[in-house]
Amino acid sequence: MRFIPSHVGRLMAPQHTASGPDVYEAIADEVIYRDCYGVAELAEQPIRTVVDLGASFGPFTALSAATWPAARIMSFEPDAIRWACLATNFENAGRSISIRDTMVVGHFPKNWRRFVVHSGQEQFVDRWRERAQSVATSGLPREIDLLKIDVEGAELGILDELASLRRLERIKHIRGEWHFTRSRDGIAHLLRRTHRLRICDGGSWNLFRADRK
C-alpha cells in the first residue's frame, strides 16, 4: 500500500491493480481535484447525512468530510484490500464516519453471477454471496442528504429498491456512475419522477447527478 497526497489529507491506497499502479491516483484526481461528482456545487447546502456506496479507498468520503465537517458519513466497500485502506484512512474519524465492508445490491438480477462476471467483477462473486445486502437490511439511513453510488453495475437495482420502499424521494442529492445503457435508461425512468436529473456520458466516467425537485 502507498499514500496518495491530496488537499483533503493523505489517503492510503492499494499499491498495484490489474489496471496499473496509477489507477488510484487517477481516481483521486477525478473525485477530489476534478470534482467529477459536483460536490462543490453543493458546498453551501445543509448536508447532514452522506452515504458513499462503493467507497473504494475513500476519496469521496474524504472530500465530503472536508466539505461538511459536521456531517454523518456512512461508507460501504466490499473489496477487502480497498476496505482495509478505507478503514485505515478514517480510523481516527470518530463516530462521524462509519465504515462497512458490505455491498449493497438492492433489487439485483436473478442471474447475478453471470451479471457480475460480465461486468468484470469476478473477484466479487463469492464475496457478494457472503456480504451482499439489500437496501432494507443494510442499515441505510431513511433520510439521506447526499447519496453517492459507484457500484459496478448494481446502481439500478439499488435505486429501484429505494423507489419500491418509497425512500427515493427522501434523498435530496444523488451522484453516481452508470455502467450499461439499460442502467442509464432505468435510472432516467426512476429519477425523473422525483429529481432534476443530469446524465453525462462523454467524460472519463459515465456519471449522473440528481437533485430532488
Backbone torsions as a table, in degrees:
resi	resn	phi	psi	omega
1	MET	NA	157.0	-179.8
2	ARG	-146.0	164.2	-179.7
3	PHE	-97.7	139.3	174.3
4	ILE	-111.9	116.9	180.0
5	PRO	-74.1	148.8	174.2
6	SER	-156.9	169.8	-179.1
7	HIS	-75.2	-6.7	175.1
8	VAL	-103.7	12.6	178.2
9	GLY	113.9	163.3	178.1
10	ARG	-75.0	135.1	-179.9
11	LEU	-118.5	126.3	174.7
12	MET	-74.2	133.4	-179.4
13	ALA	-134.1	158.3	175.3
14	PRO	-59.0	152.6	-175.0
15	GLN	-77.3	-47.6	-174.8
16	HIS	-136.3	151.0	174.3
17	THR	-140.2	169.9	177.3
18	ALA	-63.8	-23.3	-179.8
19	SER	-84.6	-4.7	-179.4
20	GLY	115.2	158.4	-174.5
21	PRO	-70.1	-15.5	-175.9
22	ASP	-99.7	4.9	-174.8
23	VAL	-62.5	-37.4	-178.4
24	TYR	-73.9	-31.7	172.5
25	GLU	-64.2	-38.5	177.6
26	ALA	-64.9	-39.6	178.0
27	ILE	-63.8	-46.0	178.4
28	ALA	-60.2	-39.7	179.6
29	ASP	-64.2	-44.9	-179.1
30	GLU	-64.8	-45.4	-172.3
31	VAL	-79.0	-44.6	-172.5
32	ILE	-90.0	-52.8	-173.9
33	TYR	-83.6	-43.1	179.0
34	ARG	-85.0	-12.0	176.0
35	ASP	51.5	53.9	-174.8
36	CYS	-62.8	-23.7	-179.5
37	TYR	-91.9	-1.3	175.4
38	GLY	71.9	37.5	178.1
39	VAL	-63.8	-38.1	-176.6
40	ALA	-58.4	-35.5	-178.5
41	GLU	-72.1	-11.7	178.0
42	LEU	-106.7	2.4	-170.8
43	ALA	-57.2	-32.5	-178.6
44	GLU	-89.4	-1.6	179.0
45	GLN	-78.4	149.7	179.2
46	PRO	-79.7	75.4	-178.2
47	ILE	-84.0	117.0	-178.9
48	ARG	-110.6	-27.2	-177.7
49	THR	-132.5	123.5	179.3
50	VAL	-122.0	134.7	174.1
51	VAL	-120.3	126.7	-178.4
52	ASP	-114.7	100.1	179.2
53	LEU	-94.0	120.3	-172.8
54	GLY	81.4	55.9	-170.6
55	ALA	-75.8	-16.8	-175.9
56	SER	55.9	-132.3	-179.2
57	PHE	-90.7	0.1	167.8
58	GLY	110.9	20.3	-179.2
59	PRO	-63.8	-41.1	179.4
60	PHE	-70.4	-38.6	176.4
61	THR	-59.7	-44.8	-180.0
62	ALA	-64.2	-43.3	179.5
63	LEU	-64.4	-40.6	179.0
64	SER	-65.3	-42.2	179.6
65	ALA	-64.0	-36.7	178.7
66	ALA	-72.1	-33.3	-177.9
67	THR	-79.1	-38.2	-179.2
68	TRP	-129.1	80.4	-173.8
69	PRO	-58.6	-26.2	-177.8
70	ALA	-91.1	-1.8	-176.2
71	ALA	-73.2	151.7	170.4
72	ARG	-91.2	127.9	-175.8
73	ILE	-122.8	130.8	173.8
74	MET	-116.2	125.1	-176.3
75	SER	-121.8	131.4	-177.0
76	PHE	-119.2	130.0	177.5
77	GLU	-151.1	116.5	-175.8
78	PRO	-84.8	-22.6	-177.6
79	ASP	-71.2	127.8	-171.6
80	ALA	-62.3	-42.6	-177.6
81	ILE	-69.2	-46.1	179.4
82	ARG	-67.0	-36.5	178.1
83	TRP	-63.6	-39.0	178.5
84	ALA	-61.0	-41.4	176.7
85	CYS	-64.9	-44.6	-179.8
86	LEU	-58.7	-46.9	-179.7
87	ALA	-63.3	-40.0	178.5
88	THR	-65.9	-41.5	-177.2
89	ASN	-63.3	-27.2	-175.5
90	PHE	-123.3	24.1	-177.3
91	GLU	-67.1	-21.5	-179.8
92	ASN	-106.6	17.2	-176.5
93	ALA	-80.5	-11.0	-179.0
94	GLY	74.3	-155.2	-175.2
95	ARG	-77.9	-9.5	-176.0
96	SER	-72.0	-23.8	179.4
97	ILE	-125.5	121.7	176.7
98	SER	-113.1	137.2	-175.0
99	ILE	-115.1	130.1	-178.5
100	ARG	-131.1	134.6	178.6
101	ASP	-91.5	58.6	-174.6
102	THR	-127.2	145.7	172.3
103	MET	-108.3	120.2	176.2
104	VAL	-89.8	122.6	-173.5
105	VAL	-115.6	-16.6	179.0
106	GLY	63.5	-149.1	176.6
107	HIS	-77.4	97.0	-173.1
108	PHE	-100.2	149.7	-179.3
109	PRO	-56.4	147.7	180.0
110	LYS	-62.4	-34.4	178.6
111	ASN	-90.1	49.0	-172.2
112	TRP	-60.7	-33.6	-178.9
113	ARG	-62.9	-46.7	178.5
114	ARG	-64.8	-36.4	179.4
115	PHE	-63.6	-43.7	-179.4
116	VAL	-64.5	-44.6	-179.9
117	VAL	-63.4	-41.8	179.8
118	HIS	-62.4	-34.7	-177.7
119	SER	-81.1	2.3	177.4
120	GLY	82.9	17.0	-176.5
121	GLN	-112.7	44.0	-176.8
122	GLU	-55.9	-32.2	-176.2
123	GLN	-66.6	-13.7	-178.2
124	PHE	-93.9	-6.7	-171.0
125	VAL	-55.3	-55.8	-179.5
126	ASP	-69.0	-37.0	-178.5
127	ARG	-67.1	-36.2	177.3
128	TRP	-62.5	-40.8	179.6
129	ARG	-60.8	-38.2	-176.6
130	GLU	-80.6	-36.2	-167.4
131	ARG	-121.7	-3.3	-178.9
132	ALA	-66.6	136.3	178.3
133	GLN	-135.0	152.1	174.5
134	SER	-80.1	169.2	174.9
135	VAL	-58.9	-40.8	-175.8
136	ALA	-63.8	-30.8	-176.0
137	THR	-104.6	-0.7	-173.0
138	SER	-86.5	-10.4	-179.7
139	GLY	82.5	17.5	177.1
140	LEU	-63.2	140.9	176.8
141	PRO	-61.3	149.5	178.8
142	ARG	-74.8	-28.5	176.6
143	GLU	-113.2	119.1	-178.8
144	ILE	-125.3	126.6	178.1
145	ASP	-82.4	-37.5	-179.3
146	LEU	-141.4	119.5	177.0
147	LEU	-113.9	123.8	174.6
148	LYS	-111.8	132.4	-176.1
149	ILE	-126.6	118.5	169.9
150	ASP	-141.2	86.2	-166.2
151	VAL	-125.6	28.3	170.2
152	GLU	52.6	45.1	174.4
153	GLY	106.4	-11.1	-179.3
154	ALA	-90.4	4.4	-173.7
155	GLU	-61.3	-39.0	-178.2
156	LEU	-66.9	-40.9	178.3
157	GLY	-61.8	-38.7	179.2
158	ILE	-66.2	-48.6	-179.7
159	LEU	-65.1	-35.0	178.7
160	ASP	-65.0	-42.9	178.3
161	GLU	-67.5	-40.9	176.7
162	LEU	-57.4	-41.5	179.4
163	ALA	-65.8	-41.9	-178.6
164	SER	-66.2	-28.1	177.8
165	LEU	-87.9	2.2	-178.4
166	ARG	59.6	36.6	179.4
167	ARG	-110.8	-8.5	-178.6
168	LEU	-63.9	-40.4	-177.9
169	GLU	-71.0	-10.2	178.0
170	ARG	-87.2	-5.7	-178.7
171	ILE	-95.1	121.2	-175.4
172	LYS	-72.5	-47.0	-174.8
173	HIS	-135.5	135.9	177.9
174	ILE	-127.5	132.0	175.6
175	ARG	-129.1	131.9	-176.1
176	GLY	-162.1	177.0	176.9
177	GLU	-117.5	134.2	174.3
178	TRP	-107.4	150.2	-168.9
179	HIS	-118.5	-19.4	-179.0
180	PHE	-138.6	156.2	179.7
181	THR	-58.6	-41.0	177.8
182	ARG	-59.3	-40.7	179.0
183	SER	-65.4	-44.9	179.5
184	ARG	-58.7	-46.9	-177.9
185	ASP	-67.2	-38.2	178.7
186	GLY	-67.4	-39.2	176.8
187	ILE	-61.1	-44.5	179.2
188	ALA	-60.6	-41.8	-179.6
189	HIS	-63.3	-43.1	-176.8
190	LEU	-73.6	-46.3	-169.1
191	LEU	-81.5	-26.2	-177.5
192	ARG	-68.5	-12.8	175.6
193	ARG	-72.7	-34.0	-170.4
194	THR	-121.6	-16.9	-172.7
195	HIS	-131.9	156.0	167.3
196	ARG	-82.1	120.1	-168.5
197	LEU	-113.3	136.8	171.5
198	ARG	-126.6	121.9	178.4
199	ILE	-109.7	128.7	-178.9
200	CYS	-117.5	130.4	-179.9
201	ASP	-137.4	25.5	-177.9
202	GLY	-118.6	0.4	-177.1
203	GLY	-100.9	-158.1	179.6
204	SER	-64.3	-37.6	178.2
205	TRP	-122.4	158.8	174.0
206	ASN	-90.5	105.9	-170.5
207	LEU	-116.6	161.2	171.7
208	PHE	-142.0	150.8	176.4
209	ARG	-130.5	135.5	-179.3
210	ALA	-137.7	133.4	178.8
211	ASP	-126.8	131.8	-173.9
212	ARG	-59.2	138.9	179.9
213	LYS	-72.2	NA	NA
